[in-house]
Amino acid sequence: MTHAPTPTMIHPPKVDSLDSLLPSEPLLMMGAGPVPIPYRVAQANSIVINHLGETMARVIDQLKAMARYVFQTESPWILGVAGPGSAAMEMSVCNLVHPGTRVLCVCNGYFGRRFADMAQRVGGEVEVLTIADGEAATLEEVRDQLERFRPEVLTIAQGETSSTVFNRYLPEIAQLARSHGCYVIVDAVCTLSTMPLKMDAWHIDAVITGGQKGLSSIPGVSLIAFSNRAWERIVARPHAPPQWCLDARLAEQFWHKASYHYTAPVSGILALHEALHLVCTETLPERFARHLRCSIGLQRGIEAMGLRLYSTQASRLNSVVGIEVPNGIDRVEVCKRISDRYRVEISGSFGLNIVRIGQMGEQCRAHNLFRTLHAFGSTMKELGAQVDVAAGVAELERQLQGAL
Ligand SMILES: *Cc1c(COP(=O)(O)O)cnc(C)c1O
């Protein structure tokens, strides 16, 4: 007869304290997200309250009202989700796409394809419309697919972070899709509150966003808005989606009926409330102008140094700037060196030979821009690129002063 081995005590591992893991001087987060958070957001993120109390009910009411402003919608159907921007993407997909639903996924890069993957997993019949590198999707390309494939749902990213492409024809594309009876899902993770997006006026049925990019909140709590029309489809759906946590009808319990779905990410919701409050206080027009001024300043500064920007000028995304890495320079080395030497974090890319600097939320502040541009130019110079750091910094100064 064999006996189970006597359980022995499992000992605690030898680990370092968090203090000794974190850099002694904080890194300036200037990549494609997460971005720096304002002090008020950080403070709110340190608080825990009852997830179902009266205070939370008021917080949620205000948060939805502010989100309606930021999404530019009168639809009541604002929901939050405990999870990354991808969870909000998946929530939009699994509640609107059923087995056999025809879905057209406009792809300008990595995140466009993620939608296609998600739609396939819930049984959608998916067509991918792959757009030429560095270009925005055009109305003609989409029209062809709408007429030929007759999709019921269309997915598109307003800004494709991976390739730094801005889908500038989004308003026309969404309107055309709607005229074909199609439900339009827009990924605004990196663009929401950094540039105009008008959910109602552009006939969009679902907009999703994460916390850690345009909104300058923490990662892990995301937002979604459904149009009334989309909500009717959700209510009339043949069966509930397999993703229990992402079921919009269950999320309605917490977000609209002050009752229990799952324990909400209380601190993250408070942080998001503060981030949205800062957007409302600044106002969207002012915030868009700040983002535009800063991003253009950065772009002109980089060009004045002698480096080239990625994606065609007209389709260039302002919220994440892609910079071509000159031959002979390793982009991984660029990111590593600028972090080690200058305590500035920027992003590499998914395959393309570019590095990316974010211009979202708190990244768009003059002091962050000067530090980043100087660090970036110096790094490139140290690695052997032909750059004129001083010319770049002077151009940034000129741009920010508006003295052209
Ligand atoms: C970052 C990003 C996502 C994914 O967000 P996660 O929080 O990483 O899941 C999706 N779409 C776009 C356009 C993004 O920039």
The ligand as an SDF file (V2000), in Angstrom:
LIG
                    3D

 15 15  0  0  0  0  0  0  0  0999 V2000
   -3.2730   49.7810  -26.5820 C   0  0  0  0  0  0  0  0  0  0  0  0
   -4.3200   49.5750  -27.5750 C   0  0  0  0  0  0  0  0  0  0  0  0
   -5.2240   48.5090  -27.4800 C   0  0  0  0  0  0  0  0  0  0  0  0
   -5.1280   47.4570  -26.4250 C   0  0  0  0  0  0  0  0  0  0  0  0
   -5.2200   47.9720  -25.1390 O   0  0  0  0  0  0  0  0  0  0  0  0
   -4.7260   47.0360  -23.9210 P   0  0  0  0  0  0  0  0  0  0  0  0
   -5.0610   47.8580  -22.7200 O   0  0  0  0  0  0  0  0  0  0  0  0
   -3.2750   46.7950  -24.1350 O   0  0  0  0  0  0  0  0  0  0  0  0
   -5.5100   45.7860  -24.0190 O   0  0  0  0  0  0  0  0  0  0  0  0
   -6.1810   48.3880  -28.4360 C   0  0  0  0  0  0  0  0  0  0  0  0
   -6.2850   49.2770  -29.4460 N   0  0  0  0  0  0  0  0  0  0  0  0
   -5.4520   50.3050  -29.5710 C   0  0  0  0  0  0  0  0  0  0  0  0
   -5.6220   51.2440  -30.7150 C   0  0  0  0  0  0  0  0  0  0  0  0
   -4.4370   50.4960  -28.6390 C   0  0  0  0  0  0  0  0  0  0  0  0
   -3.6150   51.5360  -28.7730 O   0  0  0  0  0  0  0  0  0  0  0  0
  1  2  1  0
  2  3  1  0
  2 14  2  0
  3  4  1  0
  3 10  2  0
  4  5  1  0
  5  6  1  0
  6  7  2  0
  6  8  1  0
  6  9  1  0
 10 11  1  0
 11 12  2  0
 12 13  1  0
 12 14  1  0
 14 15  1  0
M  END
$$$$
